[in-house]
Amino acid sequence: MRTHTSSRRGQALIMIVLSCLVIFGAVGLVVDLGWARFRKQAAQAAAESAALAAAASAASTSCTPSCAGTIGCQAATACPTSISTPPSNNLLAGCLYASANGFKASGHQNVTIAANVTAPPSVPNVTVPYWVSVSVSETIPQLFSAVFGNTYLSSGAHVTAAVLPSTSSGGCIYVLAPSGSSVTNSGSALLQSGCGIYIDSSSSSAVLMSGSATIKTTGTAKTNIVGNWLASGGATITPAPNLGISPQADPFASMPAPTVGSCTYTSPVVITTNTTLSQGTYCGGIITSGTETITMNPGLYIIKSGITESGSPTFNGTGVTLYFNTGGITGSGTGGFNLSAPTTGTYQGVVLFEDRSDSSGITLSGSTGTQVSGLVYMPKGNLTYSGDSGTSGVVSTLVVNAITFSGSSYIQQAATTAYGGGSGSCPVALIE
C-alpha cells in the first residue's frame, strides 16, 4: 500500500510541474503580447504627433505651402539621428516630435518622413494643398516567447497629416479676456472681418452691442463666442455667431518680445512740429501736440512710457514695429495712425506689440482714415479702435484682451507674420 501511494504522489508532482510550465508559458505570452500592443500604441502616438507637427508648421506660413525654404518636400527619408534646435524646416520639426515621443531612426527603431504638394500616394482620390506622411517602426525583443523561437516582433505605425483647403481667410480677431463684456460695439459702429472673430469670454454678455452697431463676417468666416452676446436698439451680428465654442489660445504665444537695451532717448521726445523719427529705444516715451505729421522710418521702435497725444497728430510709417515695453497710446487727441509692418525679419508682419505684462491699452483713432496693416498684439491690453479704416480694408490680425469699436472698421485679410497667422487660417488634420 505504501508503495502504491508513493507512486501516485510522484505522478501528481509531475503533473504540477507540467501545469506550471504551461501556465508560465501562457503568462509569458500574454506579457509579450501586451508589451507589443503598448509599443504599437506608442508608435502610433509618435507618428501622429510628428505628422501633425510638420503639417502645422507648414500651415503657419501659408494655407498653400510651396516646396521651398523652411517647407520640405521629399520621398520617404529617415530622420537624422541628431537635429539642431530650432529645426531648419518643418520636416525636421516632425522628426523632433517623434524623438520626443521615444522614437528615433537608430538601433531597433526607424522613423521616415515624406511630404509633397502633390496628391498623397497612400490616400487615393484626396486632393490637399500639402501633406506629410510619417512611418515609425520598431523591432521589439521578446522575452518569454523567445522560448518558442520568436526572438523579435516587428511593430509600427504609418499616418498622413495634411493642410486642408482654407475655409476662410484666417482668424483675424482674437479677444482673450476670459470673462466680462470683452467686445463693446456701440452707436453706428461697423466691425467687418473677412477672416473670423474669436471671443474667449464665457460671459452671457461677452459681446455687448447697442444702437445700430453691426459685427459682420464675410465669406465662410464666422464670429465665434465662448459665452453669448447681448444687443439692444437693433444692433446685430451677421451671420449668426457660433456660441459655446472652446476658448482659443493665444496664437502668437511663441513670439519673443524684443530685448530692451540702452536708451537712445532718455527723456521724453516732445513733438510740436512735423518730425521724422528713426528706430531706437525711447525710454521717456513720445509726447505729441498740435496737428503735426510724424514720419517713422523703417525699423523697431522700443517705447517706454508709451505715446501721449493731444491735438490731432498723424503717424505715418512703412516697415515699422512699435513695441510698448510700458505704457500704451493715451491722451485726448484724435490722431491718425497709418502704419504698416515689416515684410521680413523677426517681426515680419508685426506692427504694434504691447508687452505681455502691460495692460495700459492702445487707442487708434482718426477721422481721416486710420490704416494699421499688420499684427496688433496686446494680450493684456484693451484696444479702442475708432475712425474709418476705409472700404478697401486692411491686412491685419488683432490679438487683444478686450476691444471697443466705433466708427467703420474693416479687416479683410489676416496678416502674415514670421510666427504664422493664427489657428484659424487653415486647418490641419490626419487623413490616414
C-alpha positions in Angstrom: 0.0 0.0 0.0 2.8 2.4 0.8 4.5 1.7 -2.5 1.2 2.4 -4.4 0.6 5.7 -2.5 4.2 6.9 -3.2 3.7 6.1 -6.9 0.6 8.3 -7.0 2.3 11.1 -5.2 5.1 11.1 -7.8 2.6 11.3 -10.7 0.9 14.4 -9.0 4.3 16.2 -8.8 4.9 15.6 -12.5 1.5 16.9 -13.4 2.0 20.0 -11.2 5.4 20.8 -12.8 4.0 20.3 -16.3 1.0 22.5 -15.5 3.3 25.2 -14.2 5.3 25.2 -17.4 2.1 25.7 -19.4 0.8 28.4 -17.0 4.1 30.3 -17.1 4.2 30.0 -20.8 0.7 31.4 -21.2 1.5 34.2 -18.8 4.7 35.0 -20.7 2.8 35.1 -24.0 0.3 37.5 -22.5 3.1 39.7 -21.2 4.8 39.8 -24.6 1.6 40.5 -26.5 0.6 43.2 -24.0 4.0 44.9 -24.3 3.9 44.6 -28.1 0.4 46.3 -28.1 1.7 49.1 -25.8 4.7 49.7 -28.1 2.4 49.8 -31.1 0.2 52.5 -29.4 3.4 54.4 -28.6 4.5 54.2 -32.2 1.0 55.4 -33.3 1.2 58.4 -31.0 4.7 59.3 -32.2 3.8 59.1 -35.8 0.6 61.2 -35.3 2.4 63.9 -33.4 5.3 64.1 -35.9 3.0 64.3 -38.9 0.7 66.9 -37.3 3.6 69.0 -36.1 5.2 69.0 -39.6 2.0 69.9 -41.3 1.1 72.6 -38.8 4.5 74.2 -39.2 3.9 74.3 -42.9 0.4 75.7 -42.4 1.7 78.5 -40.2 3.4 80.0 -43.2 0.6 79.6 -45.8 -2.6 77.7 -46.5 -0.9 76.7 -49.8 2.7 75.8 -48.8 5.3 75.6 -51.5 8.3 73.3 -51.5 11.0 75.9 -50.7 12.9 77.4 -47.8 11.5 76.1 -44.4 8.9 73.9 -46.1 10.3 70.5 -47.0 9.2 68.1 -49.8 10.8 64.7 -50.2 10.3 61.0 -50.7 10.3 58.8 -47.6 13.6 59.6 -45.8 14.9 58.5 -42.5 15.1 61.2 -39.8 18.6 62.2 -38.9 19.9 61.0 -35.5 20.9 64.5 -34.5 18.7 67.6 -35.1 19.6 71.1 -34.3 17.2 73.3 -32.3 15.3 75.1 -33.6 14.9 72.8 -36.6 15.7 74.3 -40.0 12.5 73.1 -41.7 9.1 71.7 -40.9 10.0 68.0 -41.5 12.9 68.2 -39.0 10.3 69.6 -36.6 8.3 66.5 -37.2 11.4 64.3 -36.5 11.9 66.2 -33.2 8.3 65.3 -32.2 8.9 61.7 -33.0 12.1 61.7 -30.9 10.3 63.4 -28.0 7.8 60.5 -28.1 10.6 58.0 -27.8 11.3 57.0 -31.5 14.5 57.7 -33.4 16.0 56.4 -36.6 18.6 54.3 -34.9 19.1 50.9 -33.3 16.0 48.8 -33.4 13.9 51.8 -34.4 13.3 53.7 -37.7 11.4 56.9 -38.5 10.8 58.1 -42.0 9.0 61.2 -43.2 7.8 62.2 -46.6 5.9 65.3 -47.8 4.8 67.0 -51.0 2.2 69.3 -52.6 1.0 66.6 -55.0 -1.8 64.1 -54.2 -0.8 61.8 -51.3 0.1 58.4 -52.9 -1.3 56.4 -50.0 -4.6 58.2 -49.8 -6.2 57.9 -53.3 -8.8 60.4 -54.6 -7.8 63.0 -52.0 -6.6 66.5 -53.0 -4.9 68.7 -50.4 -2.5 71.7 -50.6 0.2 69.8 -48.7 0.7 66.5 -46.9 3.2 64.8 -44.6 3.4 61.0 -44.1 5.4 59.5 -41.2 6.2 55.9 -40.7 7.5 54.6 -37.4 8.8 51.1 -36.9 10.4 49.1 -34.2 11.9 45.7 -33.6 10.9 44.5 -30.1 13.0 41.8 -28.4 10.7 39.0 -27.0 11.1 37.6 -23.5 9.0 34.5 -22.8 8.0 34.0 -26.4 11.7 33.6 -27.3 11.5 30.1 -25.8 9.2 29.2 -28.7 11.7 30.7 -31.3 10.0 34.1 -31.6 13.1 36.2 -30.7 11.8 39.5 -32.2 8.5 41.1 -33.1 8.1 44.0 -35.6 5.7 46.8 -34.7 5.0 50.3 -36.1 2.5 52.8 -37.5 2.0 54.9 -40.6 0.0 58.1 -40.7 -0.6 61.0 -43.0 -1.5 64.6 -42.0 -2.5 67.3 -44.4 -3.0 71.0 -44.6 -6.7 71.2 -45.7 -8.1 73.8 -48.0 -8.8 77.0 -46.2 -12.4 77.6 -45.2 -11.9 81.3 -44.6 -9.3 84.0 -45.0 -7.9 83.3 -41.5 -8.6 84.1 -37.9 -8.2 87.9 -37.8 -9.5 88.9 -34.4 -8.8 87.1 -31.1 -10.2 88.6 -27.9 -8.6 86.7 -25.0 -10.3 88.1 -21.8 -11.9 85.0 -20.1 -14.8 86.9 -18.6 -16.8 90.1 -18.8 -18.0 92.1 -21.8 -14.8 91.9 -23.8 -16.2 93.3 -27.0 -18.2 96.5 -27.0 -19.7 97.9 -30.2 -21.9 100.9 -29.9 -23.5 103.7 -31.9 -23.5 103.1 -35.6 -20.1 101.3 -35.5 -19.4 98.6 -38.1 -16.8 95.9 -37.5 -16.3 93.8 -40.6 -14.0 90.9 -40.9 -13.4 88.5 -43.8 -11.3 86.4 -41.6 -13.2 85.4 -38.4 -13.6 86.6 -34.8 -12.8 84.5 -31.7 -14.0 85.7 -28.3 -12.9 83.8 -25.2 -15.2 85.4 -22.6 -17.7 83.0 -21.0 -20.0 85.9 -20.0 -23.6 85.9 -21.2 -22.7 89.4 -22.5 -19.3 88.6 -23.8 -20.3 90.8 -26.8 -22.2 93.9 -25.8 -23.8 96.0 -28.6 -26.2 98.9 -28.8 -27.7 101.3 -31.2 -27.3 100.3 -34.9 -23.9 98.7 -34.3 -23.1 95.7 -36.5 -20.5 93.0 -36.4 -20.3 91.3 -39.8 -18.2 88.5 -41.2 -18.0 87.7 -44.9 -17.4 84.6 -46.9 -17.3 81.5 -44.8 -15.9 83.3 -41.8 -17.9 83.4 -38.5 -18.0 85.2 -35.2 -17.2 82.6 -32.5 -18.1 83.2 -28.8 -17.4 81.1 -25.8 -20.3 82.7 -23.9 -23.1 84.7 -25.5 -23.9 88.2 -26.8 -26.4 90.9 -25.8 -27.7 93.6 -28.1 -30.2 96.5 -27.9 -31.6 99.1 -30.3 -31.3 96.9 -33.4 -27.6 96.1 -33.1 -26.8 92.7 -34.7 -24.2 90.1 -35.6 -24.4 88.8 -39.1 -24.4 85.9 -39.9 -25.5 84.5 -36.6 -22.5 83.7 -34.4 -21.2 80.3 -33.2 -21.8 80.0 -29.4 -20.4 77.8 -26.8 -17.1 77.2 -28.5 -13.9 76.3 -26.7 -11.6 79.2 -25.7 -8.9 79.9 -28.3 -5.2 80.0 -27.1 -3.0 83.0 -27.9 -1.9 82.1 -31.4 1.3 84.1 -31.1 2.4 82.9 -27.7 5.8 81.8 -29.1 6.7 85.2 -30.5 9.6 86.6 -28.4 9.5 90.1 -27.0 12.3 92.4 -28.2 15.3 92.8 -25.9 15.2 96.3 -24.3 18.8 97.7 -24.3 20.2 101.1 -23.5 18.2 104.2 -24.1 18.5 106.0 -27.4 16.5 108.8 -25.8 16.4 109.0 -22.0 14.0 112.0 -21.7 10.6 112.2 -23.3 10.7 113.1 -27.0 8.3 116.1 -27.3 7.0 116.7 -30.8 5.4 120.0 -31.7 6.2 120.3 -35.4 6.5 117.9 -38.4 9.1 115.4 -37.5 10.9 112.3 -38.8 11.8 109.6 -36.3 14.1 106.7 -36.5 14.2 103.3 -34.8 15.6 103.2 -31.3 14.7 102.9 -27.6 12.5 105.8 -26.4 12.9 105.5 -22.6 10.9 108.6 -21.8 8.1 107.9 -24.3 6.8 110.2 -27.1 4.6 113.2 -26.4 2.7 115.0 -29.2 0.6 118.1 -29.5 -0.9 120.1 -32.4 -1.6 118.7 -35.8 1.9 117.7 -36.8 2.8 114.8 -39.1 5.3 112.3 -37.6 7.1 110.2 -40.3 8.6 107.0 -38.9 11.5 105.5 -40.8 11.5 101.7 -41.1 12.7 99.7 -38.0 11.9 98.6 -34.5 10.8 101.3 -32.0 11.0 100.3 -28.4 8.9 102.7 -26.4 8.8 103.0 -22.6 6.1 105.2 -21.0 4.0 105.0 -24.2 2.8 107.7 -26.6 0.8 110.5 -25.1 -1.3 112.5 -27.6 -3.0 115.9 -27.6 -4.3 117.6 -30.6 -4.6 115.6 -33.9 -1.1 114.3 -34.9 -0.7 111.8 -37.7 1.8 109.0 -37.6 3.0 107.6 -41.0 5.3 104.7 -41.4 6.1 101.7 -43.6 8.1 98.7 -42.3 7.8 99.7 -38.7 7.2 97.7 -35.5 6.2 99.7 -32.3 6.9 97.7 -29.2 5.5 99.2 -26.0 7.6 97.9 -23.1 5.5 100.0 -20.7 2.5 102.3 -21.4 0.4 102.4 -24.5 -1.2 105.1 -26.5 -3.2 107.5 -24.4 -4.4 111.1 -24.5 -7.2 113.4 -25.5 -6.3 113.8 -29.2 -7.8 112.2 -32.3 -4.6 111.4 -34.0 -4.4 109.1 -37.0 -2.1 106.1 -37.5 -1.1 105.0 -40.9 1.4 102.2 -40.3 2.4 99.0 -42.0 4.6 96.2 -40.6 8.0 95.0 -41.9 7.8 92.3 -44.6 10.9 90.4 -43.4 12.9 89.7 -40.3 12.0 88.7 -36.7 9.0 91.0 -36.6 7.7 90.4 -40.1 4.0 91.3 -40.2 4.0 92.8 -36.6 3.1 96.5 -36.4 2.1 97.0 -32.8 3.3 94.9 -29.9 2.4 95.7 -26.3 4.4 93.7 -23.7 2.6 90.7 -22.3 2.7 92.1 -18.8 1.4 95.6 -19.9 -2.3 96.4 -19.6 -2.0 100.1 -20.5 -4.1 99.8 -23.7 -3.9 101.4 -27.1 -6.3 103.8 -28.8 -6.3 104.0 -32.6 -8.4 106.8 -33.9 -8.7 109.4 -36.6 -11.4 110.6 -38.9 -9.1 110.8 -41.9 -8.8 107.0 -42.2 -6.6 105.1 -39.7 -4.9 102.3 -41.5 -2.9 99.8 -39.5 -1.6 96.9 -41.6 -0.1 94.0 -39.7 -0.5 92.2 -36.3 -1.7 94.3 -33.4 -0.7 92.2 -30.5 -1.6 93.2 -26.9 -2.8 90.1 -25.0 -3.2 92.0 -21.7 -4.2 95.4 -23.1 -7.5 96.8 -24.2 -7.8 98.2 -27.7 -10.0 101.2 -28.6 -10.4 101.4 -32.3 -12.3 104.3 -33.8 -12.4 106.2 -37.0 -12.8 104.9 -40.6 -10.3 102.4 -41.8 -11.6 102.6 -45.4 -13.8 100.5 -47.5 -10.8 98.8 -49.2 -10.0 97.2 -45.9 -6.6 96.5 -44.2 -4.5 93.4 -43.8 -4.5 92.9 -40.0 -4.7 90.5 -37.2 -5.8 91.6 -33.7 -4.9 89.7 -30.6 -6.2 91.8 -27.6 -7.5 91.4 -24.1 -10.7 93.4 -24.9 -11.8 95.7 -27.6 -14.1 98.7 -28.1 -15.1 99.6 -31.6 -16.6 102.8 -33.0 -16.7 104.2 -36.5 -16.3 101.9 -39.5 -13.5 99.4 -39.3 -12.8 96.8 -42.0 -10.4 93.9 -41.5 -10.5 91.9 -44.7 -7.5 89.6 -44.6 -5.3 88.1 -41.9 -1.7 89.5 -41.5 1.1 87.1 -42.3 3.9 87.2 -39.7 7.1 85.3 -39.0 5.0 83.3 -36.5 2.1 82.3 -38.6 -1.3 83.7 -39.0 -3.2 82.0 -36.1 -5.1 78.8 -35.7 -8.0 80.0 -37.8 -6.0 80.5 -41.0 -6.2 76.9 -42.4 -6.9 73.6 -40.7 -4.6 70.6 -40.3 -5.9 67.1 -39.8 -4.9 63.4 -40.1 -6.2 61.9 -43.3 -4.7 58.4 -42.9 
